[in-house]
Amino acid sequence: MNYRVTLSNYKDDKYYPKVVRAVSEILEHERTVKTINVFHNIGVLSEENIKKWHSGQVSYLESVIECNLSKANRIIALLGFHSHDVNLEKSTNFVKRNGQYLRFTKSGIKKWKKAMLGNIVSSTKSANKARYSNASSFY
């Protein structure tokens, strides 16, 4: 069975509270939410594997994510819906090492590239606290 995250059902997804919690924790300390940091906070991407990918020891990030691609795609979709709900802006930031872009997928799926390259930026740190004061209802 193929489960698809949509605008009408995304808040009911079992990973949605984890995405909300991860975004909230990241915004407590930073102004930018990176998709790889959300994967790390959820527990499907280790700090060690992020470092290996950044250093070029891993060819593409999807090979070290500790979940199947279906779950990863759901997390990406949920992150997009949630960031829209709390009015976070998208920002494009490319990850490079030695002047070359790092690869996210073996196949080069555009959805993954777009999601992984895009960062979500909050307008102000004080807005984050107000925005997430009611986030505890998701935990």
The first five atom37 places (N, CA, C, CB, O) and aatype in JSON, in Angstrom:
{
  "aatype": [12, 2, 18, 1, 19, 16, 10, 15, 2, 18, 11, 3, 3, 11, 18, 18, 14, 11, 19, 19, 1, 0, 19, 15, 6, 9, 10, 6, 8, 6, 1, 16, 19, 11, 16, 9, 2, 19, 13, 8, 2, 9, 7, 19, 10, 15, 6, 6, 2, 9, 11, 11, 17, 8, 15, 7, 5, 19, 15, 18, 10, 6, 15, 19, 9, 6, 4, 2, 10, 15, 11, 0, 2, 1, 9, 9, 0, 10, 10, 7, 13, 8, 15, 8, 3, 19, 2, 10, 6, 11, 15, 16, 2, 13, 19, 11, 1, 2, 7, 5, 18, 10, 1, 13, 16, 11, 15, 7, 9, 11, 11, 17, 11, 11, 0, 12, 10, 7, 2, 9, 19, 15, 15, 16, 11, 15, 0, 2, 11, 0, 1, 18, 15, 2, 0, 15, 15, 13, 18],
  "atom_mask": [
    [1, 1, 1, 1, 1],
    [1, 1, 1, 1, 1],
    [1, 1, 1, 1, 1],
    [1, 1, 1, 1, 1],
    [1, 1, 1, 1, 1],
    [1, 1, 1, 1, 1],
    [1, 1, 1, 1, 1],
    [1, 1, 1, 1, 1],
    [1, 1, 1, 1, 1],
    [1, 1, 1, 1, 1],
    [1, 1, 1, 1, 1],
    [1, 1, 1, 1, 1],
    [1, 1, 1, 1, 1],
    [1, 1, 1, 1, 1],
    [1, 1, 1, 1, 1],
    [1, 1, 1, 1, 1],
    [1, 1, 1, 1, 1],
    [1, 1, 1, 1, 1],
    [1, 1, 1, 1, 1],
    [1, 1, 1, 1, 1],
    [1, 1, 1, 1, 1],
    [1, 1, 1, 1, 1],
    [1, 1, 1, 1, 1],
    [1, 1, 1, 1, 1],
    [1, 1, 1, 1, 1],
    [1, 1, 1, 1, 1],
    [1, 1, 1, 1, 1],
    [1, 1, 1, 1, 1],
    [1, 1, 1, 1, 1],
    [1, 1, 1, 1, 1],
    [1, 1, 1, 1, 1],
    [1, 1, 1, 1, 1],
    [1, 1, 1, 1, 1],
    [1, 1, 1, 1, 1],
    [1, 1, 1, 1, 1],
    [1, 1, 1, 1, 1],
    [1, 1, 1, 1, 1],
    [1, 1, 1, 1, 1],
    [1, 1, 1, 1, 1],
    [1, 1, 1, 1, 1],
    [1, 1, 1, 1, 1],
    [1, 1, 1, 1, 1],
    [1, 1, 1, 0, 1],
    [1, 1, 1, 1, 1],
    [1, 1, 1, 1, 1],
    [1, 1, 1, 1, 1],
    [1, 1, 1, 1, 1],
    [1, 1, 1, 1, 1],
    [1, 1, 1, 1, 1],
    [1, 1, 1, 1, 1],
    [1, 1, 1, 1, 1],
    [1, 1, 1, 1, 1],
    [1, 1, 1, 1, 1],
    [1, 1, 1, 1, 1],
    [1, 1, 1, 1, 1],
    [1, 1, 1, 0, 1],
    [1, 1, 1, 1, 1],
    [1, 1, 1, 1, 1],
    [1, 1, 1, 1, 1],
    [1, 1, 1, 1, 1],
    [1, 1, 1, 1, 1],
    [1, 1, 1, 1, 1],
    [1, 1, 1, 1, 1],
    [1, 1, 1, 1, 1],
    [1, 1, 1, 1, 1],
    [1, 1, 1, 1, 1],
    [1, 1, 1, 1, 1],
    [1, 1, 1, 1, 1],
    [1, 1, 1, 1, 1],
    [1, 1, 1, 1, 1],
    [1, 1, 1, 1, 1],
    [1, 1, 1, 1, 1],
    [1, 1, 1, 1, 1],
    [1, 1, 1, 1, 1],
    [1, 1, 1, 1, 1],
    [1, 1, 1, 1, 1],
    [1, 1, 1, 1, 1],
    [1, 1, 1, 1, 1],
    [1, 1, 1, 1, 1],
    [1, 1, 1, 0, 1],
    [1, 1, 1, 1, 1],
    [1, 1, 1, 1, 1],
    [1, 1, 1, 1, 1],
    [1, 1, 1, 1, 1],
    [1, 1, 1, 1, 1],
    [1, 1, 1, 1, 1],
    [1, 1, 1, 1, 1],
    [1, 1, 1, 1, 1],
    [1, 1, 1, 1, 1],
    [1, 1, 1, 1, 1],
    [1, 1, 1, 1, 1],
    [1, 1, 1, 1, 1],
    [1, 1, 1, 1, 1],
    [1, 1, 1, 1, 1],
    [1, 1, 1, 1, 1],
    [1, 1, 1, 1, 1],
    [1, 1, 1, 1, 1],
    [1, 1, 1, 1, 1],
    [1, 1, 1, 0, 1],
    [1, 1, 1, 1, 1],
    [1, 1, 1, 1, 1],
    [1, 1, 1, 1, 1],
    [1, 1, 1, 1, 1],
    [1, 1, 1, 1, 1],
    [1, 1, 1, 1, 1],
    [1, 1, 1, 1, 1],
    [1, 1, 1, 1, 1],
    [1, 1, 1, 0, 1],
    [1, 1, 1, 1, 1],
    [1, 1, 1, 1, 1],
    [1, 1, 1, 1, 1],
    [1, 1, 1, 1, 1],
    [1, 1, 1, 1, 1],
    [1, 1, 1, 1, 1],
    [1, 1, 1, 1, 1],
    [1, 1, 1, 1, 1],
    [1, 1, 1, 1, 1],
    [1, 1, 1, 0, 1],
    [1, 1, 1, 1, 1],
    [1, 1, 1, 1, 1],
    [1, 1, 1, 1, 1],
    [1, 1, 1, 1, 1],
    [1, 1, 1, 1, 1],
    [1, 1, 1, 1, 1],
    [1, 1, 1, 1, 1],
    [1, 1, 1, 1, 1],
    [1, 1, 1, 1, 1],
    [1, 1, 1, 1, 1],
    [1, 1, 1, 1, 1],
    [1, 1, 1, 1, 1],
    [1, 1, 1, 1, 1],
    [1, 1, 1, 1, 1],
    [1, 1, 1, 1, 1],
    [1, 1, 1, 1, 1],
    [1, 1, 1, 1, 1],
    [1, 1, 1, 1, 1],
    [1, 1, 1, 1, 1],
    [1, 1, 1, 1, 1],
    [1, 1, 1, 1, 1]
  ],
  "atom_positions": [
    [[0.84, -1.18, 0.0], [0.0, 0.0, 0.0], [0.89, 1.25, 0.0], [-0.96, 0.0, 1.23], [1.88, 1.32, 0.73]],
    [[0.53, 2.2, -0.8], [1.29, 3.44, -0.92], [0.58, 4.54, -0.14], [1.46, 3.83, -2.41], [-0.52, 4.95, -0.52]],
    [[1.18, 5.02, 0.92], [0.61, 6.1, 1.71], [1.14, 7.41, 1.18], [0.93, 5.93, 3.22], [2.35, 7.56, 1.0]],
    [[0.26, 8.35, 0.92], [0.66, 9.63, 0.38], [0.26, 10.75, 1.35], [0.03, 9.85, -1.02], [-0.9, 10.83, 1.77]],
    [[1.2, 11.59, 1.68], [0.94, 12.72, 2.55], [0.33, 13.83, 1.72], [2.25, 13.19, 3.27], [0.89, 14.26, 0.72]],
    [[-0.84, 14.3, 2.15], [-1.53, 15.36, 1.43], [-1.89, 16.5, 2.39], [-2.81, 14.82, 0.74], [-1.71, 16.39, 3.6]],
    [[-2.39, 17.57, 1.83], [-2.78, 18.72, 2.63], [-3.9, 18.36, 3.61], [-3.24, 19.87, 1.71], [-3.99, 18.94, 4.69]],
    [[-4.73, 17.41, 3.24], [-5.85, 17.05, 4.11], [-5.48, 16.05, 5.21], [-6.96, 16.48, 3.28], [-6.22, 15.92, 6.19]],
    [[-4.36, 15.33, 5.08], [-4.06, 14.3, 6.08], [-2.7, 14.44, 6.77], [-4.14, 12.97, 5.45], [-2.35, 13.6, 7.59]],
    [[-1.92, 15.46, 6.45], [-0.55, 15.51, 6.97], [-0.47, 15.63, 8.48], [0.18, 16.64, 6.35], [0.48, 15.12, 9.07]],
    [[-1.42, 16.29, 9.12], [-1.35, 16.44, 10.58], [-1.68, 15.14, 11.31], [-2.3, 17.53, 11.03], [-1.41, 15.0, 12.5]],
    [[-2.27, 14.19, 10.6], [-2.59, 12.89, 11.19], [-1.46, 11.89, 11.02], [-3.85, 12.35, 10.57], [-1.52, 10.8, 11.58]],
    [[-0.44, 12.23, 10.25], [0.67, 11.31, 10.0], [1.44, 11.05, 11.29], [1.61, 11.87, 8.92], [1.62, 11.96, 12.1]],
    [[1.88, 9.83, 11.48], [2.56, 9.48, 12.73], [3.91, 10.16, 12.9], [2.75, 7.99, 12.8], [4.42, 10.24, 14.02]],
    [[4.5, 10.66, 11.81], [5.79, 11.36, 11.91], [5.63, 12.86, 12.1], [6.61, 11.09, 10.67], [6.62, 13.55, 12.36]],
    [[4.42, 13.37, 11.97], [4.21, 14.82, 12.07], [4.65, 15.39, 13.43], [2.74, 15.15, 11.84], [5.34, 16.41, 13.45]],
    [[4.29, 14.77, 14.56], [4.76, 15.32, 15.85], [6.28, 15.33, 15.96], [4.18, 14.51, 17.0], [6.85, 16.23, 16.58]],
    [[6.94, 14.35, 15.37], [8.4, 14.31, 15.4], [8.99, 15.45, 14.59], [8.92, 12.98, 14.88], [9.99, 16.05, 14.99]],
    [[8.39, 15.75, 13.45], [8.87, 16.86, 12.6], [8.66, 18.18, 13.33], [8.13, 16.87, 11.23], [9.55, 19.03, 13.34]],
    [[7.49, 18.36, 13.95], [7.2, 19.59, 14.69], [8.2, 19.77, 15.83], [5.75, 19.57, 15.25], [8.73, 20.86, 16.03]],
    [[8.46, 18.7, 16.56], [9.4, 18.75, 17.68], [10.81, 19.09, 17.19], [9.41, 17.42, 18.44], [11.51, 19.9, 17.79]],
    [[11.21, 18.45, 16.09], [12.56, 18.69, 15.55], [12.72, 20.14, 15.11], [12.85, 17.75, 14.37], [13.73, 20.77, 15.41]],
    [[11.73, 20.67, 14.4], [11.8, 22.06, 13.94], [11.83, 23.0, 15.13], [10.59, 22.39, 13.02], [12.59, 23.97, 15.14]],
    [[11.01, 22.72, 16.13], [10.97, 23.55, 17.32], [12.33, 23.58, 18.03], [9.89, 23.05, 18.27], [12.81, 24.64, 18.42]],
    [[12.94, 22.4, 18.18], [14.24, 22.33, 18.85], [15.32, 23.06, 18.06], [14.65, 20.86, 19.05], [16.17, 23.74, 18.64]],
    [[15.3, 22.93, 16.76], [16.3, 23.61, 15.92], [16.13, 25.12, 16.01], [16.18, 23.15, 14.45], [17.12, 25.85, 16.12]],
    [[14.88, 25.59, 15.97], [14.64, 27.04, 16.0], [14.92, 27.66, 17.36], [13.22, 27.33, 15.6], [15.03, 28.89, 17.46]],
    [[15.03, 26.86, 18.39], [15.4, 27.4, 19.69], [16.85, 27.9, 19.69], [15.22, 26.33, 20.77], [17.2, 28.79, 20.46]],
    [[17.68, 27.3, 18.81], [19.1, 27.62, 18.81], [19.58, 28.27, 17.52], [19.89, 26.38, 19.06], [20.61, 28.94, 17.52]],
    [[18.86, 28.09, 16.45], [19.3, 28.59, 15.15], [18.16, 29.3, 14.44], [19.84, 27.45, 14.28], [17.0, 29.16, 14.81]],
    [[18.51, 30.05, 13.44], [17.52, 30.75, 12.64], [17.14, 29.96, 11.39], [18.04, 32.13, 12.23], [16.11, 30.22, 10.78]],
    [[17.97, 28.99, 11.02], [17.77, 28.22, 9.81], [17.53, 26.76, 10.15], [18.99, 28.35, 8.88], [18.23, 26.17, 10.97]],
    [[16.51, 26.18, 9.51], [16.21, 24.76, 9.67], [16.67, 24.06, 8.4], [14.68, 24.52, 9.93], [16.13, 24.3, 7.32]],
    [[17.65, 23.19, 8.53], [18.14, 22.41, 7.39], [17.48, 21.05, 7.44], [19.7, 22.29, 7.4], [17.28, 20.48, 8.52]],
    [[17.13, 20.53, 6.28], [16.48, 19.24, 6.21], [17.33, 18.15, 6.85], [16.18, 18.88, 4.76], [16.81, 17.26, 7.52]],
    [[18.65, 18.21, 6.64], [19.49, 17.18, 7.24], [19.47, 17.26, 8.76], [20.93, 17.3, 6.73], [19.63, 16.24, 9.44]],
    [[19.29, 18.46, 9.32], [19.19, 18.6, 10.77], [17.88, 18.02, 11.3], [19.31, 20.08, 11.17], [17.83, 17.46, 12.4]],
    [[16.81, 18.15, 10.52], [15.54, 17.54, 10.91], [15.68, 16.02, 10.91], [14.39, 17.98, 9.96], [15.24, 15.36, 11.85]],
    [[16.3, 15.47, 9.86], [16.55, 14.02, 9.83], [17.39, 13.59, 11.04], [17.26, 13.63, 8.52], [17.14, 12.55, 11.63]],
    [[18.37, 14.4, 11.39], [19.23, 14.08, 12.54], [18.42, 14.1, 13.84], [20.41, 15.07, 12.63], [18.52, 13.18, 14.64]],
    [[17.62, 15.15, 14.04], [16.83, 15.27, 15.27], [15.77, 14.18, 15.4], [16.16, 16.63, 15.31], [15.45, 13.75, 16.51]],
    [[15.25, 13.72, 14.28], [14.26, 12.64, 14.3], [14.93, 11.31, 14.61], [13.51, 12.56, 12.95], [14.3, 10.4, 15.15]],
    [[16.2, 11.2, 14.28], [16.95, 9.99, 14.61], [17.21, 9.07, 13.43], [0.0, 0.0, 0.0], [17.55, 7.9, 13.63]],
    [[17.05, 9.57, 12.21], [17.29, 8.72, 11.05], [18.58, 9.08, 10.31], [16.12, 8.82, 10.09], [18.87, 8.52, 9.25]],
    [[19.34, 10.01, 10.87], [20.62, 10.39, 10.27], [21.57, 10.76, 11.4], [20.45, 11.57, 9.26], [21.33, 11.7, 12.15]],
    [[22.66, 10.01, 11.5], [23.6, 10.24, 12.59], [24.55, 11.39, 12.27], [24.39, 8.97, 12.89], [24.8, 11.71, 11.11]],
    [[25.07, 11.99, 13.32], [26.06, 13.06, 13.18], [27.29, 12.55, 12.44], [26.46, 13.63, 14.56], [27.87, 13.26, 11.61]],
    [[27.68, 11.33, 12.74], [28.84, 10.71, 12.09], [28.63, 10.6, 10.57], [29.1, 9.32, 12.69], [29.54, 10.89, 9.79]],
    [[27.43, 10.18, 10.16], [27.15, 10.06, 8.73], [27.06, 11.41, 8.03], [25.86, 9.29, 8.52], [27.41, 11.54, 6.86]],
    [[26.58, 12.43, 8.75], [26.57, 13.78, 8.18], [28.0, 14.24, 7.92], [25.83, 14.78, 9.12], [28.3, 14.79, 6.87]],
    [[28.87, 14.0, 8.88], [30.28, 14.39, 8.72], [30.94, 13.62, 7.58], [31.06, 14.14, 10.03], [31.71, 14.2, 6.81]],
    [[30.65, 12.32, 7.47], [31.2, 11.54, 6.37], [30.75, 12.07, 5.02], [30.81, 10.07, 6.51], [31.53, 12.13, 4.07]],
    [[29.48, 12.45, 4.94], [28.94, 12.99, 3.69], [29.59, 14.33, 3.35], [27.4, 13.15, 3.79], [29.98, 14.57, 2.21]],
    [[29.7, 15.19, 4.35], [30.33, 16.5, 4.13], [31.79, 16.36, 3.72], [30.23, 17.35, 5.4], [32.29, 17.16, 2.93]],
    [[32.47, 15.35, 4.23], [33.89, 15.18, 3.91], [34.11, 14.41, 2.61], [34.59, 14.45, 5.05], [35.24, 14.31, 2.13]],
    [[33.03, 13.88, 2.03], [33.16, 13.17, 0.76], [33.39, 11.68, 0.89], [0.0, 0.0, 0.0], [33.61, 11.01, -0.11]],
    [[33.34, 11.14, 2.11], [33.53, 9.71, 2.32], [32.3, 8.9, 1.88], [33.84, 9.43, 3.78], [32.4, 7.71, 1.62]],
    [[31.16, 9.57, 1.81], [29.91, 8.94, 1.38], [29.5, 9.62, 0.07], [28.77, 9.06, 2.48], [29.45, 10.84, -0.01]],
    [[29.22, 8.81, -0.94], [28.9, 9.35, -2.27], [27.62, 10.18, -2.3], [28.77, 8.21, -3.26], [27.58, 11.25, -2.91]],
    [[26.59, 9.69, -1.63], [25.33, 10.42, -1.62], [24.62, 10.17, -0.29], [24.43, 9.99, -2.81], [24.73, 9.09, 0.29]],
    [[23.91, 11.16, 0.16], [23.33, 11.16, 1.5], [22.29, 10.07, 1.7], [22.71, 12.5, 1.79], [22.19, 9.5, 2.79]],
    [[21.5, 9.77, 0.67], [20.43, 8.78, 0.85], [20.97, 7.41, 1.23], [19.62, 8.68, -0.43], [20.23, 6.59, 1.79]],
    [[22.24, 7.13, 0.94], [22.79, 5.82, 1.27], [23.04, 5.64, 2.77], [24.09, 5.6, 0.52], [23.19, 4.51, 3.23]],
    [[23.08, 6.72, 3.52], [23.35, 6.61, 4.96], [22.17, 7.01, 5.84], [24.54, 7.46, 5.32], [22.26, 6.97, 7.07]],
    [[21.06, 7.4, 5.22], [19.86, 7.69, 6.01], [19.33, 6.36, 6.53], [18.77, 8.45, 5.17], [19.2, 5.4, 5.77]],
    [[19.04, 6.31, 7.81], [18.68, 5.06, 8.48], [17.17, 4.81, 8.46], [19.18, 5.06, 9.91], [16.57, 4.48, 9.49]],
    [[16.59, 4.96, 7.29], [15.18, 4.64, 7.08], [14.99, 4.4, 5.59], [14.23, 5.8, 7.61], [15.88, 4.69, 4.79]],
    [[13.84, 3.86, 5.22], [13.61, 3.65, 3.8], [13.23, 4.98, 3.13], [12.5, 2.59, 3.57], [12.89, 5.95, 3.81]],
    [[13.29, 5.0, 1.83], [13.04, 6.25, 1.1], [11.6, 6.71, 1.22], [13.39, 6.08, -0.36], [11.32, 7.91, 1.13]],
    [[10.69, 5.79, 1.42], [9.29, 6.16, 1.6], [9.13, 7.01, 2.86], [8.41, 4.89, 1.68], [8.44, 8.03, 2.84]],
    [[9.75, 6.58, 3.95], [9.69, 7.34, 5.19], [10.39, 8.69, 5.03], [10.32, 6.54, 6.36], [9.9, 9.71, 5.5]],
    [[11.54, 8.69, 4.37], [12.27, 9.95, 4.15], [11.44, 10.93, 3.33], [13.6, 9.67, 3.45], [11.42, 12.12, 3.63]],
    [[10.76, 10.43, 2.32], [9.9, 11.3, 1.5], [8.74, 11.85, 2.31], [9.37, 10.54, 0.29], [8.36, 13.01, 2.14]],
    [[8.19, 11.03, 3.21], [7.11, 11.51, 4.06], [7.61, 12.62, 4.98], [6.52, 10.36, 4.89], [6.93, 13.62, 5.17]],
    [[8.79, 12.44, 5.55], [9.35, 13.46, 6.45], [9.58, 14.76, 5.69], [10.68, 12.96, 7.07], [9.31, 15.84, 6.21]],
    [[10.08, 14.66, 4.47], [10.3, 15.86, 3.65], [8.99, 16.57, 3.36], [11.0, 15.49, 2.32], [8.91, 17.79, 3.46]],
    [[7.96, 15.8, 3.01], [6.65, 16.4, 2.73], [6.08, 17.06, 3.98], [5.68, 15.34, 2.2], [5.55, 18.17, 3.92]],
    [[6.17, 16.37, 5.12], [5.66, 16.93, 6.37], [6.4, 18.2, 6.76], [5.78, 15.9, 7.49], [5.79, 19.15, 7.25]],
    [[7.69, 18.22, 6.54], [8.48, 19.42, 6.82], [8.0, 20.59, 5.97], [9.97, 19.15, 6.57], [7.9, 21.71, 6.45]],
    [[7.72, 20.32, 4.71], [7.21, 21.37, 3.83], [5.87, 21.91, 4.28], [0.0, 0.0, 0.0], [5.67, 23.12, 4.31]],
    [[4.94, 21.02, 4.62], [3.62, 21.45, 5.09], [3.72, 22.22, 6.4], [2.68, 20.25, 5.27], [3.09, 23.26, 6.57]],
    [[4.53, 21.71, 7.32], [4.66, 22.37, 8.63], [5.31, 23.75, 8.49], [5.47, 21.5, 9.59], [4.87, 24.71, 9.12]],
    [[6.35, 23.83, 7.69], [7.02, 25.13, 7.52], [6.07, 26.15, 6.9], [8.28, 24.99, 6.65], [6.14, 27.34, 7.22]],
    [[5.19, 25.7, 6.03], [4.2, 26.6, 5.45], [3.21, 27.05, 6.52], [3.45, 25.92, 4.29], [2.84, 28.23, 6.57]],
    [[2.78, 26.12, 7.39], [1.82, 26.45, 8.45], [2.34, 27.51, 9.41], [1.47, 25.2, 9.22], [1.57, 28.36, 9.85]],
    [[3.62, 27.46, 9.72], [4.17, 28.41, 10.69], [4.9, 29.57, 10.02], [5.11, 27.7, 11.64], [5.68, 30.28, 10.65]],
    [[4.63, 29.74, 8.73], [5.14, 30.88, 7.95], [6.65, 31.01, 7.94], [4.55, 32.14, 8.49], [7.19, 32.11, 8.07]],
    [[7.33, 29.89, 7.78], [8.78, 29.93, 7.61], [9.07, 30.09, 6.12], [9.46, 28.64, 8.19], [8.39, 29.51, 5.28]],
    [[10.07, 30.88, 5.81], [10.39, 31.16, 4.42], [11.42, 30.17, 3.9], [10.91, 32.6, 4.27], [12.28, 29.7, 4.64]],
    [[11.32, 29.87, 2.61], [12.32, 28.98, 1.99], [13.52, 29.8, 1.54], [11.7, 28.21, 0.79], [13.38, 30.93, 1.08]],
    [[14.67, 29.2, 1.67], [15.91, 29.82, 1.23], [16.75, 28.74, 0.58], [16.67, 30.49, 2.42], [16.82, 27.62, 1.09]],
    [[17.37, 29.05, -0.53], [18.2, 28.06, -1.22], [19.63, 28.23, -0.78], [18.07, 28.19, -2.75], [20.21, 29.31, -0.85]],
    [[20.2, 27.12, -0.33], [21.59, 27.11, 0.09], [22.2, 25.81, -0.42], [21.73, 27.23, 1.66], [21.71, 24.73, -0.1]],
    [[23.22, 25.91, -1.21], [23.82, 24.74, -1.8], [24.98, 24.24, -0.95], [24.28, 25.04, -3.22], [25.79, 25.03, -0.47]],
    [[25.05, 22.94, -0.77], [26.11, 22.34, 0.02], [27.24, 21.96, -0.93], [25.6, 21.09, 0.82], [27.06, 21.17, -1.85]],
    [[28.42, 22.54, -0.69], [29.57, 22.29, -1.56], [30.74, 21.78, -0.75], [29.96, 23.56, -2.32], [30.88, 22.06, 0.44]],
    [[31.59, 21.01, -1.42], [32.87, 20.59, -0.87], [33.87, 20.68, -1.99], [32.8, 19.14, -0.26], [33.67, 20.09, -3.05]],
    [[34.93, 21.4, -1.78], [35.96, 21.61, -2.8], [35.38, 22.13, -4.11], [36.71, 20.32, -3.06], [35.81, 21.73, -5.19]],
    [[34.4, 23.02, -4.01], [33.83, 23.64, -5.2], [32.8, 22.8, -5.93], [0.0, 0.0, 0.0], [32.26, 23.25, -6.94]],
    [[32.51, 21.59, -5.46], [31.52, 20.74, -6.12], [30.33, 20.52, -5.19], [32.15, 19.4, -6.53], [30.48, 20.41, -3.97]],
    [[29.16, 20.46, -5.8], [27.95, 20.21, -5.03], [27.94, 18.78, -4.51], [26.7, 20.5, -5.87], [28.29, 17.85, -5.24]],
    [[27.53, 18.61, -3.26], [27.4, 17.28, -2.7], [26.09, 16.65, -3.18], [27.46, 17.33, -1.15], [25.09, 17.34, -3.36]],
    [[26.12, 15.34, -3.38], [24.94, 14.64, -3.9], [24.06, 14.15, -2.76], [25.36, 13.46, -4.78], [24.54, 13.67, -1.74]],
    [[22.77, 14.29, -2.97], [21.81, 13.81, -1.99], [21.29, 12.42, -2.36], [20.64, 14.78, -1.87], [21.08, 11.58, -1.49]],
    [[21.1, 12.19, -3.66], [20.55, 10.92, -4.1], [21.4, 10.31, -5.19], [19.12, 11.09, -4.59], [22.1, 11.0, -5.93]],
    [[21.34, 9.0, -5.28], [22.03, 8.29, -6.35], [21.34, 8.55, -7.68], [22.07, 6.77, -6.06], [21.99, 8.73, -8.71]],
    [[20.01, 8.58, -7.64], [19.23, 8.74, -8.86], [19.06, 10.19, -9.28], [17.89, 8.11, -8.69], [18.71, 10.47, -10.43]],
    [[19.3, 11.12, -8.37], [19.14, 12.54, -8.7], [17.69, 12.98, -8.74], [0.0, 0.0, 0.0], [17.35, 13.87, -9.53]],
    [[16.83, 12.39, -7.92], [15.42, 12.74, -7.9], [15.27, 14.22, -7.58], [14.64, 11.87, -6.87], [15.8, 14.7, -6.57]],
    [[14.57, 14.95, -8.44], [14.46, 16.41, -8.28], [13.79, 16.8, -6.97], [13.68, 16.99, -9.44], [14.18, 17.79, -6.35]],
    [[12.78, 16.03, -6.55], [12.09, 16.35, -5.3], [13.06, 16.33, -4.12], [10.93, 15.36, -5.05], [13.03, 17.21, -3.26]],
    [[13.93, 15.33, -4.09], [14.91, 15.23, -3.01], [15.91, 16.37, -3.09], [15.65, 13.89, -3.07], [16.22, 17.01, -2.08]],
    [[16.41, 16.64, -4.29], [17.39, 17.72, -4.43], [16.79, 19.03, -3.94], [17.85, 17.86, -5.9], [17.42, 19.76, -3.18]],
    [[15.59, 19.32, -4.38], [14.95, 20.57, -4.01], [14.73, 20.65, -2.5], [13.61, 20.72, -4.74], [14.99, 21.69, -1.88]],
    [[14.26, 19.57, -1.91], [13.99, 19.56, -0.48], [15.26, 19.63, 0.34], [13.21, 18.32, -0.1], [15.32, 20.35, 1.35]],
    [[16.27, 18.91, -0.07], [17.5, 18.86, 0.72], [18.33, 20.12, 0.55], [18.31, 17.64, 0.32], [19.04, 20.52, 1.47]],
    [[18.25, 20.75, -0.61], [19.02, 21.97, -0.81], [18.36, 23.16, -0.14], [19.19, 22.25, -2.29], [19.03, 24.11, 0.26]],
    [[17.05, 23.11, -0.02], [16.34, 24.25, 0.54], [16.42, 24.27, 2.05], [0.0, 0.0, 0.0], [16.21, 23.26, 2.72]],
    [[16.72, 25.42, 2.58], [16.68, 25.63, 4.02], [15.42, 26.42, 4.32], [17.95, 26.38, 4.54], [14.88, 27.11, 3.45]],
    [[14.96, 26.31, 5.53], [13.79, 27.05, 5.95], [14.27, 28.07, 6.97], [12.68, 26.11, 6.55], [14.92, 27.73, 7.95]],
    [[13.93, 29.33, 6.73], [14.48, 30.41, 7.53], [13.37, 31.13, 8.27], [15.27, 31.4, 6.66], [12.34, 31.48, 7.69]],
    [[13.58, 31.33, 9.55], [12.65, 32.09, 10.37], [12.99, 33.56, 10.26], [12.69, 31.62, 11.84], [14.15, 33.93, 10.09]],
    [[11.97, 34.41, 10.35], [12.22, 35.84, 10.23], [12.95, 36.38, 11.45], [10.91, 36.58, 10.04], [13.88, 37.18, 11.3]],
    [[12.56, 35.97, 12.65], [13.26, 36.41, 13.87], [13.26, 35.31, 14.89], [12.6, 37.67, 14.45], [12.4, 34.43, 14.88]],
    [[14.22, 35.36, 15.79], [14.31, 34.34, 16.84], [13.17, 34.52, 17.85], [15.67, 34.42, 17.56], [12.67, 33.53, 18.37]],
    [[12.76, 35.75, 18.12], [11.67, 35.96, 19.08], [10.36, 35.44, 18.51], [11.54, 37.44, 19.43], [9.5, 34.98, 19.27]],
    [[10.19, 35.5, 17.2], [8.99, 34.96, 16.58], [8.94, 33.45, 16.75], [8.94, 35.32, 15.08], [7.85, 32.87, 16.84]],
    [[10.1, 32.81, 16.81], [10.14, 31.36, 16.98], [9.51, 30.95, 18.31], [11.58, 30.85, 16.9], [8.73, 30.0, 18.37]],
    [[9.86, 31.67, 19.38], [9.35, 31.32, 20.7], [7.83, 31.48, 20.74], [10.0, 32.19, 21.78], [7.13, 30.63, 21.29]],
    [[7.33, 32.56, 20.16], [5.89, 32.77, 20.13], [5.21, 31.72, 19.26], [5.56, 34.18, 19.61], [4.14, 31.22, 19.6]],
    [[5.83, 31.4, 18.16], [5.27, 30.44, 17.21], [5.16, 29.05, 17.83], [6.11, 30.38, 15.94], [4.22, 28.32, 17.54]],
    [[6.13, 28.7, 18.67], [6.16, 27.35, 19.23], [5.71, 27.28, 20.67], [7.52, 26.8, 19.12], [5.9, 26.25, 21.32]],
    [[5.13, 28.33, 21.19], [4.64, 28.26, 22.57], [3.48, 27.27, 22.69], [4.21, 29.65, 23.05], [3.25, 26.71, 23.76]],
    [[2.75, 27.06, 21.59], [1.65, 26.11, 21.59], [2.02, 24.78, 20.96], [0.46, 26.69, 20.88], [1.15, 23.93, 20.78]],
    [[3.27, 24.6, 20.61], [3.71, 23.36, 19.93], [3.67, 22.16, 20.85], [5.11, 23.54, 19.38], [3.71, 21.03, 20.37]],
    [[3.61, 22.38, 22.15], [3.62, 21.25, 23.09], [2.39, 20.35, 22.9], [3.68, 21.75, 24.54], [2.4, 19.21, 23.34]],
    [[1.36, 20.85, 22.25], [0.18, 20.02, 22.04], [0.44, 18.88, 21.06], [-0.97, 20.87, 21.53], [-0.35, 17.94, 20.98]],
    [[1.55, 18.95, 20.33], [1.88, 17.91, 19.37], [2.7, 16.8, 20.01], [2.63, 18.49, 18.2], [2.87, 15.75, 19.39]],
    [[3.23, 16.97, 21.2], [4.15, 15.99, 21.8], [3.4, 14.88, 22.5], [5.1, 16.67, 22.77], [4.02, 13.97, 23.06]]
  ]
}
